[in-house]
Amino acid sequence: MKSHVLSRLTVFVAILLIGGIGLAQEKVAPGASLRVELEAGAAGPPPVLQAGQEARLGFRVTDPHSDFPVSGLHPSAWVIRRDTQGRPDQAACEAAIRGQLGGLAGDRAQLDLNGFLILTLNADHTLGIINPQVNLNSANLEALIPLPGRPGGWALNEATGRVHITLPEQQELVSVDLGAHAIRSRTAVGRGAATVGLQPDGRYLWVGNDVDGTVTVVEAATGQAAATLPAGKGPLALGFDDAGRFAFAAASGEGRLFIYDARTLAPHATVEAGPGQLSLAYSPLAELLYVAAAEGLQIRAFRPAEGKEAATVELGRGITRLGISPDGRLLLALRSARDELHVVDVATHQLTAKLATGKAPDQIAFTPAFAYVRSTDTPEVTVVQLSGLLGNGSTPALAVPTGAVAPGAAALPGASSLAPLPEGAGGALIANPADRKIYFYMEGMAAPMNAFKTYTTPPLGILIHDRSLREASSSGRYETLIRLDEPGTYDVPFYLPSPRVATCFEITVQPGPGAPHVVRSGPPGFESLFADRHFAPGTPARLRFRLTRGDQPLALPREGAVAITTFRLDAHWSARAPARSLTEGIYEAVVTFPEAGRYHVLVEAPSAGIRLGDLRHAFAFVNERPQQSQEQQ
């Protein structure tokens, strides 16, 4: 029915709304068949687009005859700073779209609204932000953000672009702004804060304090602690129902399950869960919470509202991890000691399949069509097609190689090393901390299509931050969160392959409070002024460098406008430091190198459109006995 309706659409009208201001543009694009409105405005007051401010950008797609929203589309869009006079005509617009679809390095947009970022939680106490390039054939390091301590668990809020990380030794929860590459808040929590979970509605973060036997509830937007609730001794496993009505904490140290009312932030019920390591999984289809105790004989199902047991599944001892398929129909259970995967139909609570996995399976992740099982003692990931797990018999499992060294050879935290690609991509990224690589696997293949090394340290956990346009509740509105650090005029090419729509919009970004207006007059340049210097380990080293735009100095006097990241490829060490402006175009950053060696130095200046990795790196040489004075003239 929808395809028949779309075939009759013949008109394309584009309307631009910026922050609710009545600025409108109307045009007809040749061959276009849908009405598209571009809506851009700040995520919070004031309702205008300003440099350095988060804003929500979206497209509303409708039938021009009925004004009925058109759902289920997969549009592409980019934000490109305009370097020429005048708006692009249709030919120039389509050329810009072809350049972005082709993935040419010289055509990189300021913002790609179709891609994703790879986030890694690293052994050197950093958060890595990696920007994958064309088909993940390569990857650029966008940022290495130092954390104030050893990380524990983490949770990503896609809507706000923030990742929340526990620091067990500091008894803190830190919230990192992925757009600004900065820590926005630090919240005091309890002792042994090893796990964190985000409610489905994104309002609260729940932090499990293993040592204290409590759960700290934190407002995600402000970083303010809202409540501290009893939970029993850890390790603690956290979970939620799909409606955000209830939160769960399973305390392995006490063998009890705690159910909380997530609206009132109060205890709701406490039940005995069984001895040994506890794991949780909630099925929205069955509306049941499943709890497995490693030393128990059964998986127990509870109705959260009643706080009572509703069913049991007899699988025997040794279940260490549970997972629910995306449709809620299948319960997957790992028996680590026997290298087995058990599959249960939640409608009947009957075992439907039992499959062999790699040695010591410990993690489960899902795409819409497949389940992924990571094993600590085997350098392979078991991939199972979900459609073959119901009915009689079982489906064969595919062992996908991910390096030559088992991930158990490196220290493993609770963070997952499996990251499903965004919906529709059909694959996953798999981090192996033992060989410091991330593997790119597409479903249907016998082996990963590619692998790339992380920069300085083993990736202990991996997440994907999907920055692509998402439809909001079948409304025909496709939106995402953006941040532009440089004022100016930007073109926004919009492309839809079927029915074909190719056109360009325009947005204007005003200077933010206290931000300099950066005028582009050529490509940026980076020149090291410390190339002939040698520094001593353990002593503050002053690294001076020059930034240019074309043949002119690039002056960015605002504090924090320029920063450097230094690291060694052969060591688990990296550091990020702000650079202060000395004179026009000359900057200085202070870094203390821990030991002798050759260090890479990368510069970034987001307000000038210079991202980490855009400019050629420099080297800093550190010797036990420096050959020259560290004082730079």
C-alpha positions in Angstrom: 0.0 0.0 0.0 2.8 2.4 0.9 4.7 1.8 -2.3 1.6 2.5 -4.3 1.1 5.8 -2.5 4.7 6.8 -3.0 4.6 6.1 -6.7 2.0 8.9 -7.1 4.0 11.6 -5.3 5.3 14.2 -7.6 6.0 17.4 -5.7 8.9 18.3 -3.5 8.8 21.4 -1.2 11.6 22.2 1.2 10.9 24.4 4.2 13.7 25.5 6.6 12.8 26.3 10.2 15.7 27.5 12.3 15.0 27.5 16.0 11.3 28.3 15.5 12.2 31.5 13.6 9.9 32.0 10.6 12.6 31.6 7.9 11.2 29.5 5.1 12.5 28.4 1.7 10.5 26.7 -0.9 11.8 25.0 -4.1 11.1 22.1 -6.4 13.9 19.6 -7.0 13.8 17.8 -10.3 12.5 14.2 -10.0 11.7 14.6 -6.3 8.6 13.0 -4.9 8.3 14.0 -1.2 7.9 17.1 0.9 10.8 17.5 3.3 11.0 20.0 6.1 14.3 20.6 7.8 14.0 21.6 11.5 17.0 22.8 13.4 17.1 24.3 16.8 19.0 24.2 20.1 18.4 21.3 22.4 17.8 23.8 25.2 17.4 27.6 25.6 18.0 29.9 23.9 16.1 28.5 20.8 18.8 29.5 18.2 21.7 27.7 16.7 25.0 28.8 18.3 28.5 27.6 18.0 29.5 25.0 20.6 25.9 24.4 21.6 24.1 21.0 21.2 21.1 21.2 18.9 18.6 18.8 17.4 18.5 18.6 13.7 15.7 16.7 11.9 13.8 16.2 8.7 10.0 15.8 8.5 9.1 13.8 5.4 5.4 13.9 4.3 3.1 13.2 1.3 2.7 16.6 -0.3 -0.9 15.8 -1.2 -2.2 14.6 2.2 0.5 15.9 4.5 0.6 12.3 5.9 4.0 11.4 7.4 6.1 8.9 5.5 7.6 6.4 7.8 10.2 3.6 7.5 12.7 5.6 5.3 16.5 5.6 5.5 17.6 9.1 4.4 21.2 10.3 4.4 22.4 13.8 5.2 25.5 15.8 5.9 26.5 19.2 7.3 29.2 20.9 5.2 30.6 24.3 5.8 30.1 26.6 2.8 33.5 27.9 1.4 32.0 29.6 -1.7 29.6 32.5 -2.3 26.0 31.7 -2.8 23.9 28.6 -2.3 24.6 25.5 -4.4 22.4 24.9 -7.4 20.9 21.4 -8.0 24.0 20.2 -10.0 26.4 21.4 -7.2 24.2 19.8 -4.6 24.1 16.4 -6.3 27.9 16.6 -6.8 28.3 17.2 -3.0 26.1 14.2 -2.3 28.1 12.0 -4.7 31.3 13.1 -3.0 30.0 12.2 0.5 28.6 8.8 -0.7 31.9 8.0 -2.4 33.7 8.6 0.9 36.5 10.7 -0.5 38.9 12.0 2.2 38.9 15.4 0.6 35.1 15.6 0.7 34.8 14.9 4.4 31.8 16.9 5.9 32.0 18.7 9.2 29.2 16.3 10.3 28.2 13.0 8.8 24.6 12.3 10.0 24.7 8.7 8.7 27.6 7.2 10.5 28.7 6.2 14.0 31.6 6.5 16.4 33.4 3.6 18.0 34.0 4.1 21.7 36.6 2.1 23.5 37.2 1.8 27.3 41.0 1.4 27.6 43.4 -0.2 29.9 45.4 3.0 30.3 42.4 4.7 31.9 41.2 6.5 28.8 38.1 6.7 26.7 38.9 6.4 23.0 36.7 8.0 20.3 37.3 6.5 16.9 35.7 7.6 13.6 35.5 4.8 11.1 36.1 5.7 7.5 34.7 4.2 4.3 33.3 0.7 5.1 35.6 0.5 8.1 38.6 0.0 5.9 40.4 2.5 8.2 39.7 4.5 11.3 40.7 7.9 12.6 41.3 8.6 16.3 39.1 11.6 17.1 40.0 11.8 20.8 41.6 10.1 23.8 40.0 11.4 26.9 41.9 10.7 30.1 39.7 9.4 33.0 40.4 10.3 36.6 40.9 6.6 37.5 40.4 3.0 36.6 37.1 2.5 34.8 34.6 -0.1 35.8 31.2 -0.2 33.9 29.7 2.2 31.4 26.4 3.2 29.8 25.8 5.3 26.7 22.9 7.8 26.3 22.4 8.0 22.5 19.9 10.8 22.8 22.3 13.2 24.6 25.6 11.9 23.2 27.0 11.3 26.7 28.7 8.2 28.1 28.7 7.5 31.8 31.6 5.6 33.4 32.1 4.3 36.9 35.4 4.7 38.7 35.4 2.1 41.5 38.5 3.3 43.3 37.5 7.0 43.3 33.8 6.1 44.2 32.6 8.3 41.3 30.5 8.3 38.2 31.8 10.6 35.4 29.8 11.8 32.5 31.7 12.5 29.2 30.3 14.7 26.5 31.3 13.0 23.3 30.8 16.1 21.2 33.0 18.3 23.3 35.4 15.5 24.3 35.1 16.6 27.9 34.0 15.4 31.3 30.8 17.3 32.2 30.1 16.0 35.7 31.6 13.9 38.5 29.2 12.3 41.0 30.1 10.7 44.3 28.7 7.2 44.6 29.4 4.2 46.9 32.3 1.9 47.3 33.0 -0.6 44.6 30.9 1.2 42.0 31.5 -1.4 39.3 28.3 -1.4 37.2 26.0 1.3 35.8 22.8 1.1 33.8 20.6 3.7 32.1 16.8 3.6 32.4 15.0 3.1 29.1 13.6 6.6 29.3 17.1 8.0 29.9 16.1 9.9 33.1 18.1 8.1 35.7 21.4 6.2 35.9 21.6 3.3 38.4 25.1 2.6 39.9 25.8 -0.7 41.7 28.1 -0.3 44.7 29.4 -3.8 45.2 31.2 -3.1 48.5 28.6 -1.0 50.2 25.7 -3.2 49.1 23.7 -0.2 47.7 22.5 1.3 44.5 23.0 5.0 43.8 20.5 6.6 41.5 21.8 9.6 39.6 19.9 12.1 37.4 21.4 11.7 33.9 20.8 15.3 32.9 22.4 17.0 35.9 24.7 14.4 37.4 23.0 14.9 40.8 22.5 11.9 43.1 18.8 11.4 43.6 18.7 8.4 45.9 20.7 5.6 47.6 18.9 2.3 47.9 19.7 -1.0 49.7 20.9 -3.8 47.3 22.9 -6.4 49.3 26.6 -7.2 48.8 27.9 -7.6 45.2 28.9 -8.3 42.6 25.7 -6.6 41.5 23.9 -7.2 38.2 21.5 -4.4 37.1 18.5 -4.5 34.8 15.2 -2.7 33.8 11.9 -3.6 32.3 11.2 -2.1 28.9 8.6 0.4 30.1 10.9 1.9 32.7 8.6 1.0 35.5 11.0 -1.2 37.4 14.7 -1.5 38.0 16.5 -4.6 39.3 19.6 -5.4 41.2 20.8 -9.0 41.8 23.3 -9.3 44.6 25.5 -12.4 44.1 27.0 -11.9 47.6 23.7 -12.5 49.3 21.7 -14.5 46.6 18.9 -12.0 46.6 17.0 -10.0 43.9 16.0 -6.4 44.7 13.1 -4.9 42.7 12.7 -1.1 42.7 9.9 1.3 41.6 11.8 3.4 39.0 9.3 6.2 39.2 9.3 6.7 43.0 12.9 5.5 43.5 11.8 3.2 46.3 12.2 -0.5 47.1 9.3 -2.5 45.7 10.2 -6.2 46.6 13.0 -8.4 47.7 13.1 -12.2 46.9 15.6 -15.0 47.3 17.3 -15.7 43.9 19.7 -18.6 44.8 23.4 -19.2 45.5 26.4 -18.3 43.3 26.9 -15.7 40.6 23.6 -14.1 39.6 22.6 -12.9 36.1 19.5 -11.1 34.8 17.5 -10.8 31.6 14.0 -9.2 31.0 11.6 -10.3 28.3 9.2 -7.6 27.2 7.2 -10.2 25.3 6.6 -12.4 28.3 6.8 -9.5 30.8 9.0 -11.6 33.0 12.4 -11.1 34.6 14.6 -14.2 34.4 17.2 -14.8 37.1 19.9 -17.5 37.0 22.0 -18.5 40.0 25.2 -20.3 38.9 25.0 -22.8 41.8 21.2 -23.3 41.5 19.4 -25.9 39.4 16.8 -23.6 37.8 16.3 -20.3 36.0 13.5 -18.5 37.9 11.0 -16.1 36.2 9.5 -13.3 38.2 6.6 -10.9 37.6 8.1 -7.6 38.8 4.8 -5.9 39.8 3.9 -8.9 42.0 7.5 -9.6 43.2 6.7 -13.3 43.0 8.0 -16.3 41.1 5.9 -17.1 38.0 7.7 -20.0 36.4 11.0 -22.0 36.4 13.2 -23.5 33.7 15.2 -26.6 34.6 18.6 -26.4 33.1 20.9 -27.5 35.9 23.9 -25.9 37.6 26.4 -23.6 36.0 24.4 -20.9 34.1 26.6 -17.8 34.3 25.0 -15.3 31.8 21.5 -14.7 30.4 20.4 -12.8 27.3 17.0 -12.1 25.6 16.7 -11.9 21.8 15.6 -8.5 20.4 12.0 -9.7 19.9 11.8 -11.0 23.4 11.0 -14.6 22.3 14.2 -16.4 23.1 16.1 -16.7 26.4 19.8 -17.6 25.9 21.8 -19.0 28.7 25.5 -19.6 28.9 27.0 -22.5 30.8 30.6 -21.4 31.0 32.2 -24.5 32.5 30.7 -26.8 29.8 31.2 -24.4 26.9 27.4 -24.5 26.1 24.7 -22.2 24.9 21.1 -23.2 25.9 18.1 -21.7 24.2 14.6 -21.5 25.8 11.3 -20.5 24.2 9.8 -18.0 26.7 6.3 -18.9 25.5 6.6 -22.5 26.7 9.7 -22.3 28.9 11.0 -25.4 27.0 14.6 -25.9 25.9 14.6 -25.6 22.1 18.4 -25.9 21.3 21.7 -26.6 22.9 24.9 -25.5 21.1 28.6 -25.8 21.6 30.5 -22.5 22.0 34.2 -21.6 22.4 35.9 -22.2 25.7 34.5 -20.4 28.7 31.8 -18.3 27.1 31.0 -15.1 29.1 29.3 -12.5 26.9 26.2 -12.3 24.7 25.1 -9.6 22.2 22.4 -9.4 19.6 21.6 -8.0 16.2 18.1 -8.4 14.9 19.0 -11.6 13.1 22.0 -13.1 15.1 23.3 -13.8 18.5 27.0 -13.3 19.3 28.8 -15.2 22.1 32.3 -14.2 23.2 34.6 -16.8 25.0 37.5 -15.8 27.1 39.7 -18.9 26.3 39.1 -19.0 22.5 40.1 -16.4 19.9 36.7 -16.9 18.2 33.2 -15.6 18.6 30.3 -17.9 18.1 27.6 -16.5 15.8 24.2 -18.1 15.7 21.2 -17.3 13.5 18.2 -16.6 15.7 15.6 -17.8 13.2 17.0 -21.4 13.4 16.6 -21.6 17.2 12.9 -22.3 17.3 11.2 -25.5 16.3 12.7 -29.0 16.2 16.4 -29.5 16.0 19.1 -26.8 16.3 20.9 -24.5 14.1 24.7 -24.8 13.5 26.9 -22.2 15.1 29.6 -20.4 13.1 33.0 -19.8 14.8 34.3 -16.5 13.6 38.1 -16.0 14.2 39.1 -12.8 16.0 42.8 -13.0 16.1 45.3 -15.6 17.2 45.3 -14.9 21.0 42.3 -15.6 23.3 40.9 -12.4 24.9 41.3 -14.1 28.3 45.1 -13.4 28.0 44.4 -9.8 28.9 42.6 -8.5 32.0 38.9 -8.2 31.4 36.4 -5.9 33.1 32.6 -6.1 33.1 32.3 -4.0 29.9 31.2 -5.9 26.8 33.7 -6.5 23.9 30.8 -7.0 21.5 29.2 -4.0 19.8 26.4 -4.7 17.2 26.4 -2.3 14.3 23.5 0.2 13.9 20.2 -1.3 12.8 20.2 -2.4 9.2 24.0 -2.8 8.9 23.9 -6.5 9.7 27.2 -7.1 11.6 29.2 -6.3 14.7 32.5 -4.9 16.0 34.5 -7.3 18.2 37.3 -6.0 20.4 40.1 -8.4 21.4 42.1 -6.8 24.2 44.8 -9.5 23.9 46.0 -8.3 20.4 44.7 -4.7 20.7 42.5 -5.0 17.6 38.9 -4.3 16.7 37.4 -6.8 14.2 34.7 -5.8 11.7 32.3 -8.7 11.0 29.5 -8.6 8.5 26.8 -11.3 8.9 27.0 -14.1 6.4 30.8 -14.1 6.1 33.1 -16.8 7.5 35.6 -14.3 8.8 35.9 -10.6 9.7 36.1 -8.3 6.7 38.8 -6.1 8.4 40.6 -5.4 11.6 42.4 -2.3 12.8 44.6 -1.7 15.8 43.7 0.7 18.6 46.3 3.4 19.3 48.0 3.0 22.7 46.4 0.3 24.8 44.1 -2.8 24.8 40.4 -2.0 24.3 38.8 -3.5 27.3 35.2 -2.6 26.3 33.6 -1.3 23.1 30.4 0.6 22.3 28.9 2.2 19.2 27.5 5.7 19.3 25.0 5.8 16.4 24.9 9.4 15.1 22.7 8.6 12.1 19.2 10.0 11.5 16.6 8.1 13.5 12.8 8.1 13.1 11.0 9.2 16.2 8.0 6.9 16.8 6.9 6.3 13.2 6.2 10.0 12.9 8.0 10.6 9.6 10.5 12.8 11.5 14.1 11.7 11.2 16.5 13.5 13.6 19.8 13.4 15.5 21.8 15.6 17.9 24.5 17.9 16.4 27.1 20.3 17.6 29.0 22.8 15.4 31.9 24.6 17.0 32.6 27.1 14.2 30.2 29.9 13.3 29.2 30.4 9.7 26.9 29.2 6.9 26.5 25.5 6.3 24.9 23.4 3.5 22.9 20.4 4.5 22.6 17.9 1.6 19.7 15.5 2.0 19.5 12.2 0.0 17.0 9.5 -0.2 17.6 6.7 -2.7 14.0 5.4 -3.1 12.0 7.4 -4.0 14.9 9.5 -5.1 15.3 12.9 -3.4 18.5 14.9 -3.6 18.5 18.5 -2.4 20.4 20.9 -0.2 19.3 23.0 2.7 21.1 25.8 4.5 21.7 26.6 8.2 23.5 29.5 9.9 25.4 29.1 13.1 25.9 32.2 15.2 29.0 32.7 17.4 28.7 31.2 20.9 29.2 33.3 24.0 32.9 34.4 24.2 33.8 32.4 21.1 36.0 34.0 18.4 34.7 34.1 14.9 37.1 32.0 12.8 37.5 33.0 9.2 38.7 30.3 6.8 41.2 31.4 4.2 42.9 28.1 3.2 43.8 24.7 4.6 45.1 24.5 8.2 48.7 23.8 9.0 50.6 22.4 12.0 54.4 23.0 12.6 56.3 21.6 15.5 58.7 24.0 17.2 60.1 21.2 19.4 61.5 18.9 16.6 65.1 19.4 17.7 64.4 19.3 21.4 64.9 16.4 23.8 63.0 16.1 27.0 63.6 14.2 30.3 61.1 11.7 31.7 59.3 12.8 34.8 59.9 16.5 34.1 57.3 18.9 32.7 58.0 19.4 29.0 56.9 22.6 27.2 55.8 21.7 23.6 55.4 24.7 21.4 53.9 24.7 17.9 52.5 26.9 15.2 49.0 26.8 13.7 48.3 28.4 10.4 45.3 28.9 8.0 46.7 29.2 4.5 49.6 31.5 4.8 48.3 33.3 7.9 48.7 32.5 11.6 45.7 30.9 13.1 44.9 32.7 16.4 42.5 31.1 18.8 43.0 32.9 22.1 40.0 31.4 23.9 41.1 29.0 26.7 40.6 25.4 25.8 40.3 26.1 22.0 43.5 24.1 21.2 44.7 20.8 22.8 47.2 18.1 22.1 47.2 14.4 22.6 50.4 12.5 23.1 51.0 8.7 23.1 53.4 5.9 22.5 52.5 3.1 20.1 54.6 0.6 22.1 53.3 1.5 25.6 50.1 1.7 27.5 50.3 5.5 28.0 48.6 8.6 26.6 47.8 12.1 27.7 45.7 15.0 26.6 46.7 18.6 27.5 45.3 22.0 26.7 47.5 24.5 24.8 47.6 28.2 25.7 48.1 30.9 23.1 51.5 32.7 23.4 51.4 35.0 20.4 49.3 34.9 17.2 49.4 31.3 15.9 52.0 30.1 18.5 50.8 27.7 21.3 52.3 25.9 24.2 51.2 22.7 26.0 52.8 21.2 29.0 53.2 17.4 29.2 55.1 15.2 31.7 56.4 12.1 29.9 56.7 9.0 32.1 59.7 7.4 30.5 62.2 7.6 27.6 60.9 6.9 24.1 59.4 8.5 21.0 56.0 10.0 21.4 53.4 10.9 18.8 51.9 14.4 19.2 48.5 15.2 17.6 46.7 18.6 17.7 43.0 19.5 17.7 41.1 22.8 17.5 37.4 22.0 17.2 36.3 25.7 16.9 38.5 26.0 13.8 37.3 22.7 12.3 40.5 20.8 13.1 39.8 17.4 14.5 42.2 15.0 16.1 44.0 13.3 13.2 43.2 15.9 10.6 46.7 17.3 10.6 50.0 15.4 10.3 51.4 14.4 13.7 54.8 15.4 15.2 57.2 13.5 17.4 58.6 14.4 20.8 61.8 12.6 21.9 62.3 11.8 25.5 65.8 10.7 26.7 67.1 9.7 30.2 69.8 12.4 29.7 68.5 15.1 27.4 71.1 16.3 24.9 69.7 19.9 24.9 67.9 22.2 27.3 64.2 21.9 27.5 63.8 25.7 27.5 62.4 26.8 24.1 63.2 30.2 22.8 
